[in-house]
Amino acid sequence: MSDLSNYLLAWVAYGITGAIFYGIFWQITRFEKRRLVSYCLRAVLLAIIVTPWYVTDQGSLLAPALIVVLMDSITIGGDAAVRALVPLFLSVVIAIIAVAAGLLILEGKARKLKRSGSSL
């Protein structure tokens, strides 16, 4: 029971510090003219912070993928770090695609509203 409570406590501590760091990063990346860059940087950081991966090959415990990559590369070697690097890379790519698609959709809607508003 103690192991489970320590595991949950570690995730809560990681979540709180990750949220604080992300809030600070959000304020730093408030670019008024470069919205795409700002949102992409935020999405990349969020994907890096929240992507989980299995601690061991056989285990069922999850840890942040960034931590798994770092620990595997330090303790086992660079070849072992790839197993957690792949989902981390995929989550970053998906986050960038989602941000770009979202901004394109919003920009298209804004243009459509602008055209319909100007014809009145």
C-alpha positions as CSV (number, residue, x, y, z in Angstrom):
1,M,0.0,0.0,0.0
2,S,2.9,2.3,0.8
3,D,4.3,1.9,-2.7
4,L,1.0,2.9,-4.3
5,S,0.6,5.9,-2.2
6,N,4.2,7.0,-3.0
7,Y,3.5,6.4,-6.7
8,L,0.4,8.6,-6.5
9,L,2.2,11.2,-4.4
10,A,5.0,11.4,-7.0
11,W,2.4,11.9,-9.8
12,V,0.6,14.6,-7.9
13,A,3.9,16.4,-7.1
14,Y,4.9,16.1,-10.8
15,G,1.5,17.4,-11.9
16,I,1.5,20.4,-9.6
17,T,5.1,21.5,-10.6
18,G,4.4,20.8,-14.2
19,A,1.3,23.0,-14.1
20,I,3.2,25.8,-12.3
21,F,6.1,25.6,-14.9
22,Y,3.6,25.6,-17.8
23,G,1.8,28.6,-16.4
24,I,5.1,30.5,-16.2
25,F,6.0,29.3,-19.7
26,W,2.5,30.5,-21.0
27,Q,3.2,34.0,-19.7
28,I,6.7,34.1,-21.3
29,T,5.4,33.0,-24.7
30,R,2.7,35.6,-25.0
31,F,3.7,36.8,-28.5
32,E,1.2,39.2,-30.0
33,K,2.4,39.0,-33.6
34,R,3.5,35.4,-33.8
35,R,0.5,33.4,-32.5
36,L,1.5,30.3,-34.4
37,V,4.9,30.2,-32.8
38,S,3.5,30.9,-29.4
39,Y,0.9,28.2,-29.6
40,C,3.3,25.6,-31.1
41,L,5.8,26.2,-28.3
42,R,3.1,25.8,-25.7
43,A,1.8,22.6,-27.4
44,V,5.3,21.1,-27.5
45,L,5.9,21.8,-23.9
46,L,2.5,20.4,-22.9
47,A,3.1,17.3,-24.9
48,I,6.5,16.8,-23.3
49,I,5.1,17.3,-19.8
50,V,2.0,15.1,-20.0
51,T,3.1,12.2,-22.2
52,P,3.4,9.0,-20.0
53,W,5.2,5.8,-20.8
54,Y,5.9,2.5,-19.1
55,V,8.8,2.4,-16.6
56,T,9.9,-1.1,-17.6
57,D,9.2,-3.3,-20.6
58,Q,7.1,-5.7,-18.5
59,G,5.7,-3.3,-15.9
60,S,2.4,-1.6,-15.7
61,L,3.6,1.5,-13.9
62,L,3.7,4.7,-15.9
63,A,6.0,7.7,-15.6
64,P,6.6,10.8,-17.6
65,A,8.2,9.8,-20.9
66,L,10.8,12.5,-20.6
67,I,11.9,11.1,-17.2
68,V,11.9,7.5,-18.7
69,V,14.1,8.7,-21.6
70,L,16.6,10.4,-19.3
71,M,16.7,7.5,-16.8
72,D,17.1,4.8,-19.5
73,S,19.8,6.7,-21.3
74,I,21.7,7.2,-18.0
75,T,21.3,3.8,-16.5
76,I,20.9,1.4,-19.4
77,G,22.2,3.2,-22.4
78,G,21.1,5.2,-25.4
79,D,19.5,2.3,-27.2
80,A,17.0,1.7,-24.3
81,A,16.0,5.3,-24.3
82,V,14.5,5.0,-27.7
83,R,11.5,3.0,-26.4
84,A,10.2,6.0,-24.6
85,L,11.5,8.6,-27.1
86,V,9.2,7.3,-29.9
87,P,5.9,8.1,-28.1
88,L,7.3,11.4,-26.9
89,F,8.2,12.4,-30.4
90,L,4.8,11.3,-31.7
91,S,3.0,13.3,-29.1
92,V,5.0,16.4,-30.0
93,V,4.2,15.9,-33.7
94,I,0.5,15.4,-33.0
95,A,0.5,18.5,-30.8
96,I,2.0,20.7,-33.5
97,I,-0.4,19.3,-36.1
98,A,-3.4,19.9,-33.8
99,V,-2.3,23.5,-33.2
100,A,-1.7,24.3,-36.8
101,A,-5.0,22.8,-37.8
102,G,-6.8,24.6,-35.1
103,L,-5.3,28.0,-36.0
104,L,-6.1,27.4,-39.7
105,I,-9.7,26.6,-38.9
106,L,-10.0,29.7,-36.7
107,E,-8.4,31.8,-39.3
108,G,-10.7,30.5,-42.0
109,K,-13.7,31.3,-39.8
110,A,-12.4,34.8,-39.1
111,R,-12.0,35.4,-42.8
112,K,-15.4,34.1,-43.5
113,L,-16.9,36.4,-40.9
114,K,-14.9,39.3,-42.2
115,R,-16.2,38.8,-45.7
116,S,-19.8,38.4,-44.6
117,G,-19.5,41.4,-42.4
118,S,-18.0,43.6,-45.0
119,S,-20.8,42.9,-47.5
120,L,-23.4,44.4,-45.2
